[in-house]
Amino acid sequence: MEVLVKNGIIDNETMLSELMKFNRKTHKLEKIPIVVENATITRALSMMVTKYGYKPLQAKTGADALKIAKKEKPDIVIAEVDLSDMSGFDLSEKFILSPATLDINIVLLGRS
């Protein structure tokens, strides 16, 4: 996993590269759930994915992200490792264990 946020700074080139990998298979405007509790980082990520043609969907918790993912079927979810209701790793496990979300990729953002 690559570090996309370091000291509160988003590495736009790495994020864009990761997003473009998923866009190649669909060639459509994708919705991307963003599960980050820090409002500043959420806004920055939302602006960045919008700039590259994606529609951000904000989720406050891992549970919200699961609901959104089951409904919207995105190719990718961007989630923080340290969420208040569960860790990003627990969220990833829930995605893997559910047939409805098994094929959804998760980019985890950590702090260093």
C-alpha positions as CSV (number, residue, x, y, z in Angstrom):
1,M,0.0,0.0,0.0
2,E,1.3,3.4,-1.0
3,V,1.2,6.3,1.4
4,L,-1.3,8.8,-0.1
5,V,-1.5,11.2,2.9
6,K,1.6,12.1,4.8
7,N,1.6,14.7,7.6
8,G,-1.9,15.9,6.4
9,I,-0.7,16.4,2.8
10,I,-2.3,14.5,0.0
11,D,0.0,13.1,-2.7
12,N,-2.1,14.0,-5.8
13,E,0.1,12.1,-8.3
14,T,-0.2,8.9,-6.3
15,M,-3.9,9.3,-5.8
16,L,-4.5,10.1,-9.4
17,S,-2.5,7.1,-10.5
18,E,-4.5,4.8,-8.3
19,L,-7.8,6.2,-9.4
20,M,-6.9,5.9,-13.1
21,K,-6.2,2.2,-12.7
22,F,-9.9,1.7,-11.8
23,N,-11.3,4.1,-14.3
24,R,-9.7,2.2,-17.2
25,K,-12.1,-0.7,-16.8
26,T,-15.3,1.3,-16.6
27,H,-14.8,4.6,-18.6
28,K,-17.7,6.2,-16.8
29,L,-18.2,8.8,-14.1
30,E,-17.6,6.8,-10.9
31,K,-18.9,7.6,-7.5
32,I,-16.2,7.2,-4.8
33,P,-17.2,6.9,-1.2
34,I,-14.8,8.8,1.0
35,V,-14.6,7.7,4.7
36,V,-12.4,10.2,6.5
37,E,-13.3,11.8,9.8
38,N,-11.0,14.9,9.3
39,A,-13.2,17.5,7.5
40,T,-10.2,19.2,5.9
41,I,-8.8,16.0,4.4
42,T,-12.4,15.0,3.3
43,R,-12.8,18.3,1.5
44,A,-9.4,18.1,-0.2
45,L,-10.0,14.5,-1.3
46,S,-13.5,15.5,-2.6
47,M,-12.1,18.4,-4.6
48,M,-9.3,16.2,-6.0
49,V,-11.6,13.4,-7.2
50,T,-14.1,15.8,-8.6
51,K,-11.3,17.5,-10.6
52,Y,-10.6,14.1,-12.2
53,G,-14.2,13.4,-13.1
54,Y,-15.3,11.4,-10.1
55,K,-18.3,12.1,-7.8
56,P,-17.3,11.9,-4.1
57,L,-19.8,10.4,-1.7
58,Q,-19.1,11.3,1.9
59,A,-19.5,8.7,4.6
60,K,-19.0,9.5,8.3
61,T,-18.3,6.0,9.5
62,G,-17.3,2.5,8.3
63,A,-20.9,1.4,8.7
64,D,-22.1,4.2,6.5
65,A,-19.4,3.3,3.9
66,L,-20.7,-0.3,3.8
67,K,-24.3,0.9,3.2
68,I,-23.2,3.3,0.5
69,A,-21.0,0.6,-1.2
70,K,-23.8,-1.9,-1.2
71,K,-26.2,0.6,-2.8
72,E,-23.9,2.4,-5.3
73,K,-21.5,-0.5,-6.2
74,P,-18.4,1.8,-6.6
75,D,-15.1,0.4,-8.0
76,I,-13.2,2.0,-5.2
77,V,-13.6,3.4,-1.6
78,I,-11.2,5.7,0.0
79,A,-11.1,5.1,3.8
80,E,-9.1,6.3,6.8
81,V,-7.3,3.6,8.8
82,D,-8.4,5.0,12.1
83,L,-12.2,5.4,12.0
84,S,-14.3,5.9,15.2
85,D,-16.5,2.9,14.7
86,M,-14.0,0.4,13.2
87,S,-10.5,0.4,11.8
88,G,-10.0,0.6,8.0
89,F,-8.7,-3.0,8.2
90,D,-11.9,-4.1,9.8
91,L,-13.8,-2.3,7.1
92,S,-11.7,-4.1,4.5
93,E,-12.5,-7.4,6.1
94,K,-16.3,-6.7,6.1
95,F,-16.0,-5.8,2.4
96,I,-14.3,-9.1,1.7
97,L,-16.8,-11.1,3.7
98,S,-19.9,-9.7,1.9
99,P,-20.6,-11.0,-1.6
100,A,-22.2,-7.5,-2.4
101,T,-18.9,-5.7,-1.7
102,L,-16.2,-8.4,-2.4
103,D,-15.1,-6.8,-5.7
104,I,-14.8,-3.3,-4.4
105,N,-11.2,-2.0,-3.9
106,I,-10.3,0.0,-0.8
107,V,-7.6,2.6,-0.6
108,L,-6.6,3.0,3.1
109,L,-5.2,6.3,4.3
110,G,-2.9,6.3,7.2
111,R,-1.1,8.8,9.3
112,S,2.7,8.9,9.7
